[in-house]
């Protein structure tokens, strides 16, 4: 059936455009989304809008509304999460604040109705039915396989964490007052996330059940980095106003002021927010890479190794110190122009540590137990799970090594825990390998080749070649072909 696409607010429609249904077997049956590749998944998610058009005209610029009349897609969306799913989820041990928030917008203000401790479904349903409260379920991809499948592919596509929240609102009710969302979602901000209903960065809304009436307003702070509630008299009239139905999709950039309610006289509304690009701005990347650049430059430039003036930390920064720092920054900028590889201090490692593991059906043994033939000198090998592996260069992180030489680090998400994804206060650990910098060329050969002979790796000895591929094979990162 044709789909109609309407960029929010322009009053025009693209279409009708035939919907190309890609039938792929998922754990729960055929999917109308293309799961062949990360780019295929994203393209099918925003279809019939083209990816190039989306990033050129909408990404970080303005909202996009895709209204569909597609019963197949609507049925699929409903399967992602339903109100009826809450009963079985509560039986698995859900807790207020951590897993579920209950709230309602009353006279323009948010009223939190959370109880203490474990969530009991009968009480949750009572608050939903009698108090007309909105139920927010945090990170449902921890429990719903198809959301895991979608978000894992999107993390590969964006190269950034992808979280989600489900909102279930009774008819004639609104959960949250007008607000815009910021970029922080984990670590020390997690408690504030759950209290203030933050959504990270760029947001895709998928309408699953019922209908939701949306009002979007022009940003008061473009691409805001802080959460804010906004008074009605400050935000003015809505720039866009519409109602989402099952199968519809809405995108809006971070900082877009918005509010939504379920129309009266209809069934409840369920929608899921899929959000990405938290802490992924140029400013974040600059903060991440500048320390490595300083580390390298200080090894070569004696001025950077000289001590700061006596008592500089006890007084206000002097004009002399400011001029000195300005000169250093100009020197770093010049050095940056000729740098081939930036040292990533934290962002690559953080992404690998906290993202979803690859989607699988079954026990996932292929992610934790090496399979196939043991690689030898005469073997040909290839990289697997490429989208889940990060290769980076950084200072030696061994605290006992005073020389702090650069090393090659490989981080991967094969052993990550799905049940703690995007939960912030849960402890995580990195998985991967560390090699001397002399191994960088051989590793790049493996990374950049569809397959390569172990004998052809750019290492000095056969023993080094065999040791390298054995380490990668043990981590399930390569296979013998």
N, C-alpha and C positions, 0 to 999 in steps of 0.2 A: 504494500500500500504506500502511496506517496507520503513524504514527510514535508512539512513546511518549516522553514527556518526564518526567524525574525530577529535581526539584531535589535536589542532592546532600545525602544524609543525612537527608531527612525521611521516607523510607520509603514515600512516596506516588507515585502516577503520575497524570499528566494524560492522558487519552486513553481509547480511541484517538481521534486527530484526523486526518481525511483530509489528506493532503499535496497541496497544490495545486502541480502542476508547471508552471513557467513556461518554455516552450520558446523560447529565443532563440538565434539563430545566433551562435556565437563562432568564433574562428579555428580551433579544433579540433573544431567540431561543436556540437550543441545543448547548452545548459547548463541544469541544473535550478535555477539561481539567477536571480533577477530583476535584470537589469542595466539596467532602464529608468531608474533614478534611484538616488542614493546611499541614500535611505531604503528604497527597494524592495530593494536588495541586502542591507542589514543585516537587514531584516525576514525575508527568505527564508533568510538565513544561520542565524538563531536559531529559525526556524519549527519547531514551531507556537507557541512562546512569543511573546506579543505584546510589541512594543517598549516600550509603556507599563509593562507588568508587569516587564520586565527591568530598566528603570532605577529603578523604584520599589522592587523587592524584592531585586535581586541586585547591581547596579552598585556597586562599592566596599564591598559589605556581606558577601556570602557567595558560595560557589561555585554554579555551575549546571551540571548534567549533563544533556545531551540525548542519549538513546540511541534510535537509529533502526533500523528493519528495512526499509531502502529500497534495493533493488539498484541503482536508477538513480543515486541519490545516492552510493552506495558506489563505483560504477564511475567516476563523475565525480571523486570525491575521489582515487581511485587515479591518475587522469590528471594531477593537479596536480604530483606528484613521485614518482618510483619509484627504487628502488635501481639499476635498470638505466640510469637517466639519468646516473649518475656517469661512465660511460665516455666518453660524448661531451663532457660538461662538462670533464673533465680534459684532453681533447685541445685545449681552447680556452685552456689556460694558467691553471690554478688554483694557488694557493700556500697552504702551511700557515700558519696564523695569520690570514692575511687572508681567505681563502675557506673553508678547511676546518680543523676541529679534530678530532683523534682522541683519545679518552680512554676510561677505564674506571674504575668504582668498585670498589676493592679494600679489603676490611676497613673500610668506612666512609670511605675517603679517595679523592680523585680522583687518578688516575694519568694524566698527559698523555703520549701516545705520538707526538706530532708529530715529523716529520722536518724537515730544513732545506730551504728553497727550494720548488721546483715539486712539485706533487702528481702522482705517477705512478699510474695506475689499478691496475696489477697489485700494487704495494706496498700501496695502500689496501685492495684486496680481500683481500690476505694478512693484514693486521692485523685486518680485519673477521672473516675466517673462522677464523684460527688463534689470535689473541689475544682474540677475542670483544669487540673494541673498538666503541664507538659512534662513528659518523661524524656530525659536525655540519656542515651546509653553511650558510654565512652568506648571508642576503639573496637567496634564490633568485628573487625577483621580478625581479632584474636579467637573468635568462636565461629564465625560464618565463613565457610570455605570459599564461596564464590567471591566475597569481598577480598579475602586474602589473595585469591587468584588475580583479581583486577588490580589491587594496590601493589602487589609485587611487581607486576609488569609496568605500572606507572612509575615506581621507584627506579626501575631500569631506564625508563624513557627520560625522566627528568633529571636523574642523577641526584636526587634529593629525597628526603623522607616524605612519605605520603601517609597522612593520618585520616581518620574519619570519625564522625559522630552521627548518631541517629537521633532524630527529634520526632516524638509522637505527641500530637496535640489534639485534644477533643474539639468537636464542633463548637463554634462560637467562642473560641478562647485564643489567647495569645500568651506565649511563654516568656518572651523577652521584650524589653522596651527598645526603642531605636538605639543602635550602637554601631560602632565599627570595630574590626578585629585587628589585632597586631600580629607580630611575627614570632613571639616567644611561645614555646609550647612545652618545653621539657626542663629538666634540672630543677633549679630553685623556683622556676615559674609555674611548676606543675600545680601546686596548691591554688595559685591564683587562676590558673586555667579553669579549674573545675568550679571555682567559686563564681567567676565572671563569665563563664561560657565562651571562652576565647576560641576562635577558629584561626589556625595559622595561615598566614600569607594568602595565596591565591586559591579561591574556593570554587568548586564545582558542586552544584546542588542537583541531586537526582531525586525526582518525585517518585515515591514507591507506592503509597496507598492514598486514596482520597485526593483532596485538593487543598492547595495552600495559596493564600492571597499575599502577594509580596509588594512591598513598596521600597524602592531604592532611591537614595538621595545623592546629590553631588558630594564628593569627599570634602570634609572641612580641613583635613590634612592628607594630601596625596601620598599614597604608599606609606601610610602611618606605621610606626614601629611600636606604638603604645595602644592599649585597649582604651576605649572611651565610651561612656554613655553620652548620648546627645539629646538635649531638650528639644521638644517639638518646635518651639519658637526660634531655635537657632538653626535648624536644618531646613526650614521652609517647606515648600511643596515638593512632593515626590517628582523626581526626574523621570522615573519609569514606574508603572503600576500594571500588574498582570496577575493571572492565576495559573499555577502549575498543576498539571494533571499527570497521572502515571505514564511514564515514558518520556516526559519532558526533562530538559536539562537547562540549567542556568549557570553561567560563569560570571563572577565579578572580581575585580582586583582587590588586593588588600587595601583597607582604608575606606571602602565603600560603605556609607551609612545605610543601614537596612533594618527593616522590621517585617514580620510576617505573622499572619493569623489564619486560623481555619474558619472558613465561612460557616455561618449558622445554617441549621437545617440539613446538613450533609453528614456523611460519616467522618470519622477522625482522619487526620492527615499523618502520614509517615514520610519523612524524607531523610536522606543521608547526605551529609556534607563530606566531600572528599577534597582534602586540602594539602597543598605542597609549597615548596620553596621557602620554608621557614629558615631564617638566619642564612640566607643564600644571596645576599646583596653584594655589590662590589665592595662596600665598606667592610662586610664580614670577611670577604676574600683577602682584602688588603691587610686586615688585622692578622689573618692566619698566615700569610706568606711573608710579612715584613720581618718577623723574627728570624726566619731562615736566611733572608737576604742580609740582615745585620750580622748574623753568625758567620756567613761566608766572607763578608766584606771585612769584618774585624780581624779575620785570620791573615788578611793580606795588607791591611792598612794600620800602621802603628798609631795613627791619631785616634782611631776608635778604641784602641786598647789603653790609651792614656787615662789617668784618673780625673774625675770631675773636680772642680775647685773645692777647696776645703770649706766645710760648713754650708755647702750649697743646699743640702736638704733641710737646713735649719732656718733658711731665710726665703723671702720671695725670689722667684726666678729673676735673675738680672738680665739686662739688655745684652750683656756680653754672652751669657749662656744661651739666650734666644738666638743670637746671630750664629753661634757655634752650631746649634742644633739645625738651623736653617741650612747651613753649609753642608752638614752631614746628609740632610735629606736630599739636597741637590746632587750630592755625590752618589747616593743610593739610587736616585732616579737614572743617572747616567749609567751606573752599573747594571741596572735592571734592563736597559735597552739591549745589552749584549748577553743577557742570561738565557741559556737554553732551557733550563729546568728550574722551576720555582720549588723551593722546599715548603711543602705543606705541613704545618705543625700539627693541626688538629682536625681540620674539616674532613679530609678524606678518611682518616681513622674513625672519626665520630660517625660518619655516614655508614661505613662498613659495620661498625659495632652495633648500631641501633636499628638497622633496616630489617625488613622481613627476610626470612630464608626463602629459597626458591620454592615455588608451589609444586607440590607433588601429591600423588594419590597413592596411598599405602603407608608403609612405615618409614619411608624416607631413608632407607639403608644406603642408597646410592650417594647420599650426602655425607655420610659419616664413616663408611667402610670402603676402602679402596677395592675396586673391582677390575676384572680383566687381567691381562698378563703383566707381570713385573717388568718395568722398563730396564733395558740394558743398553750397552754401547751401540749395538746394531739395530736398535729399535727406532721406529718413527713415532713421534708423539704429537699430540695436539692439545691445546688448551680447551677445557670445558667449563661451563658456568661462567663464561666470559663476562656477562653483565653483572655478575656478583663478586667480581674480584677487582681490587684496586692495587696498583703498583705505584709506589712513591719513594722518593729519596728524602732522608732526613738525618739529623744528628743521631749518633748512637744513644739509645735511651737506657743503656746499662749504667746505673749510678756508680759502679765500681771502676768504670773506664774514664780516667781523667782526661784522656786525649780527645774524646768526643769526636771521633772521626765520623764521616758520613757513611750511612749504611743504606741498603735497599730493603724496603719493607713491603710485604705483600699481606694485605688484609682481605678477608672474605667473610661472607655472611652465611656460609653453608651450615654452620652449627648454631646460628642465632635462635633464640627462643621466640616463637610466634606469640606465646601467651603473655609476654611482657612488652610487646611492641608498642612504642609511643607512650608508655606508662610513666616515664620520667623518673619516679622515685625508686624504680626497681633496679637492682644492681645488674650491670652488664659487664662482659669481658670481651676483649678483642681476641680474634682467632686469626692466625696467619703465621708467616715465616719471616726470618731476617737473614740477609745475605751480605757479604762484603760488597763494597762498591764495584769491585772488579768483575762482579757477576752481572752488571747491568746490561751489557750488550747481549749476553746469552739469553737473559730473560726477555729482552725486547724482541729477539728473534722468535721466541716461542709465542709472545703476545701478538706479533705482527704477521705470523705465518698461519696458513690454514693447517699445515702439518710440517714438521721438520725432523730431520735425522739427528739423533743424539750426537753422532760423530761430527756433525757440522756446527755444533755450538761453539761460540767464540770464547773458549776457556783454554787455559794453558795445558792442562793434563786431562787424560781420560778419566782419572779418578774424580776430578772436579765435575766433569760432565755427568758421570753416573750418580754422584752424590746429589747434584742439583735436581735431576729428574726424579730421583727416588724420593727426595723431600717433597716435591710437588705432587707426586703420585700418592704418597702417604696421606696428604691433605685432600685428596680427591680432586685436585685441580687440573690434572692432565690424565690422558688415557693413551694407551698404545693402540696405534691403528695399523 
